[in-house]
Amino acid sequence: MREIHHITGKQLAAARVLAGLGQNELAKDANVSAPTLRRMEASEGQVKGMANNVVAVVRALEAAGIAFLDGDYSGSGGPGVRLLAPSRGSIDVDEKQVIQYREVFENDAPPGAGG
């Protein structure tokens, strides 16, 4: 986990939305009050709040598949967040729904043609 003093309020808010969580749901997952979470997300610059509450919220977001980006690498646009894994459900899809050109998947060669 990143150093919590580098995480911004905007990162927390963006991470929560990216993970598909509401404020009340994330507050419950992190065992903090919803008003505390709202104050943390509204922080200008670095998150303001008790360190244990910030850590709890960050851990809950990381458990939901969020990675916090500090922006200290070449070509970065600054601090951000990234979804590493889906927060809810599976990403598996029914392939029958996504094949656009079924004829590509059917064998059109004559029998014994090899290939």
C-alpha positions as CSV (number, residue, x, y, z in Angstrom):
1,M,0.0,0.0,0.0
2,R,1.2,3.5,-0.7
3,E,2.0,6.1,1.9
4,I,-1.3,7.5,3.0
5,H,0.0,11.1,3.2
6,H,0.3,11.2,-0.6
7,I,-3.3,10.3,-1.4
8,T,-5.6,13.1,-2.4
9,G,-9.3,13.6,-1.6
10,K,-10.0,13.5,-5.4
11,Q,-8.2,10.1,-5.7
12,L,-10.4,8.7,-2.9
13,A,-13.6,10.0,-4.6
14,A,-12.4,8.8,-8.1
15,A,-11.4,5.4,-6.7
16,R,-14.8,4.9,-5.0
17,V,-16.7,5.7,-8.2
18,L,-14.4,3.5,-10.3
19,A,-15.0,0.6,-7.9
20,G,-18.8,1.2,-8.2
21,L,-19.3,2.0,-4.5
22,G,-21.6,4.6,-3.0
23,Q,-20.3,6.7,-0.1
24,N,-22.4,4.8,2.4
25,E,-21.3,1.4,1.2
26,L,-17.6,2.4,1.2
27,A,-18.0,4.0,4.7
28,K,-19.5,0.7,6.0
29,D,-16.8,-1.4,4.3
30,A,-14.1,0.8,5.9
31,N,-15.9,1.0,9.2
32,V,-15.9,4.8,9.2
33,S,-18.9,7.2,9.3
34,A,-20.3,8.5,6.0
35,P,-19.7,12.1,7.1
36,T,-16.1,11.2,7.8
37,L,-15.7,9.8,4.3
38,R,-17.4,12.8,2.7
39,R,-14.9,15.1,4.5
40,M,-12.0,13.0,3.4
41,E,-13.2,13.1,-0.3
42,A,-13.7,16.8,-0.1
43,S,-10.2,17.5,1.1
44,E,-8.2,19.8,-1.2
45,G,-4.9,18.2,-1.9
46,Q,-3.8,15.5,0.5
47,V,-6.6,13.7,2.5
48,K,-7.3,15.2,5.8
49,G,-8.4,12.9,8.6
50,M,-7.2,10.6,11.2
51,A,-4.5,8.3,9.8
52,N,-6.3,5.1,10.9
53,N,-9.5,6.2,9.0
54,V,-7.5,7.0,5.9
55,V,-5.8,3.7,6.0
56,A,-9.1,1.9,6.5
57,V,-10.7,3.6,3.5
58,V,-7.6,3.0,1.3
59,R,-7.6,-0.7,2.3
60,A,-11.3,-1.1,1.5
61,L,-10.8,0.5,-1.9
62,E,-7.7,-1.8,-2.6
63,A,-9.8,-4.8,-1.6
64,A,-12.4,-3.6,-4.2
65,G,-9.6,-3.8,-6.9
66,I,-8.3,-0.2,-6.8
67,A,-4.6,0.7,-7.2
68,F,-3.5,4.2,-6.3
69,L,-1.0,5.8,-8.7
70,D,1.3,8.4,-7.2
71,G,2.3,10.0,-10.5
72,D,6.1,9.8,-9.8
73,Y,7.0,7.9,-12.9
74,S,8.0,9.2,-16.3
75,G,5.1,10.2,-18.5
76,S,2.5,10.3,-15.7
77,G,-0.2,12.8,-15.6
78,G,0.0,13.0,-11.8
79,P,-1.8,11.1,-9.0
80,G,-4.6,8.8,-10.1
81,V,-6.3,5.5,-9.6
82,R,-6.7,2.3,-11.6
83,L,-9.1,-0.6,-11.5
84,L,-7.1,-3.8,-11.3
85,A,-10.0,-6.2,-11.0
86,P,-13.7,-5.9,-11.3
87,S,-15.3,-4.8,-8.1
88,R,-18.6,-6.6,-8.5
89,G,-19.2,-9.8,-10.4
90,S,-17.2,-11.5,-13.1
91,I,-15.9,-10.1,-16.4
92,D,-16.7,-13.3,-18.2
93,V,-19.2,-12.9,-21.0
94,D,-21.4,-15.2,-23.0
95,E,-19.4,-15.6,-26.3
96,K,-22.6,-16.1,-28.2
97,Q,-23.4,-12.5,-27.5
98,V,-20.0,-11.0,-28.7
99,I,-19.3,-12.8,-32.0
100,Q,-20.1,-10.4,-34.7
101,Y,-19.1,-12.5,-37.7
102,R,-19.9,-16.2,-37.0
103,E,-18.9,-17.3,-40.5
104,V,-15.3,-16.6,-39.5
105,F,-15.5,-19.4,-37.0
106,E,-17.1,-21.9,-39.3
107,N,-15.0,-24.3,-41.4
108,D,-15.6,-23.4,-45.1
109,A,-12.9,-25.7,-46.5
110,P,-13.8,-28.9,-48.3
111,P,-13.4,-32.1,-46.4
112,G,-9.8,-33.4,-46.4
113,A,-8.4,-30.0,-47.3
114,G,-6.0,-30.0,-44.3
115,G,-4.6,-26.8,-43.2
